Amino acid sequence: MNCKQGAIARDLMGYIWNDKEVDCISEYMNEQTIIESPVRISAGTEVFNKILQIWFRAFPTLRYTEDELFIFGNTATLKWRVS
């Protein structure tokens, strides 16, 4: 993974959390993608989509902010928060 791919990860998270655009998730993530959230740790796009719907219903005005991006080989890890 390189800087361009890191930018893609950043953009994707903005689309998902700020724009509520979830249709593109399966284009960037697969069933082995690990999602760690305050709700639980889970894997896969279908589970992630269900978790997002819970968050969006509970917090319709929530905003995503990235704190840090770490790239290790072909893995991107984002440290982020919502408000």
For each residue, the residues with C-beta under 8 A, 3 or more apart:
1: 5 6 71 72 73 74 75 76
2: 5 6 71
3: 6 7 71
4: 7 8
5: 1 2 8 9 71 76
6: 1 2 3 9 10 69 71 76
7: 3 4 10 11
8: 4 5 11 12 28
9: 5 6 12 13 28 69 76 78
10: 6 7 13 14 66 69 78
11: 7 8 14 15
12: 8 9 15 16 24 25 28
13: 9 10 16 17 64 66 78 80
14: 10 11 17 18 19 64
15: 11 12 18 19 21 24
16: 12 13 19 20 21 22 24 25 52 64
17: 13 14 20 62 63 64 82
18: 14 15 63 64
19: 14 15 16
20: 16 17 56
21: 15 16 24
22: 16 25 49 52
23:
24: 12 15 16 21 27 28
25: 12 16 22 28 29 45 48 49
26: 29 30 45
27: 24
28: 8 9 12 24 25
29: 25 26 33 44 45 48
30: 26 33 44 45
31: 43 44 45 46
32: 43 44
33: 29 30 43 44 45 48
34: 41 42 43
35: 41 42 43 47 48 51
36: 41
37: 40 41 42 51
38:
39: 51 54
40: 37 51
41: 34 35 36 37
42: 34 35 37 47 48 51
43: 31 32 33 34 35 47
44: 29 30 31 32 33 47 48
45: 25 26 29 30 31 33 48 49
46: 31 49 50
47: 35 42 43 44 50 51
48: 25 29 33 35 42 44 45 51 52
49: 22 25 45 46 52 53
50: 46 47 53 54
51: 35 37 39 40 42 47 48 54 55
52: 16 22 48 49 55 56
53: 49 50 56 57
54: 39 50 51 57 58
55: 51 52 58 59 62 82
56: 20 52 53 59 60 62
57: 53 54 60
58: 54 55
59: 55 56 62 82
60: 56 57
61:
62: 17 55 56 59 82 83
63: 17 18 82 83
64: 13 14 16 17 18 80 81 82
65: 80 81 82 83
66: 10 13 69 78 79 80
67: 79 80 81
68: 78 79
69: 6 9 10 66 76 77 78 79
70: 76 77 78 79
71: 1 2 3 5 6 75 76 77
72: 1 75 77
73: 1
74: 1
75: 1 71 72
76: 1 5 6 9 69 70 71
77: 69 70 71 72
78: 9 10 13 66 68 69 70
79: 66 67 68 69 70
80: 13 64 65 66 67
81: 64 65 67
82: 17 55 59 62 63 64 65
83: 62 63 65
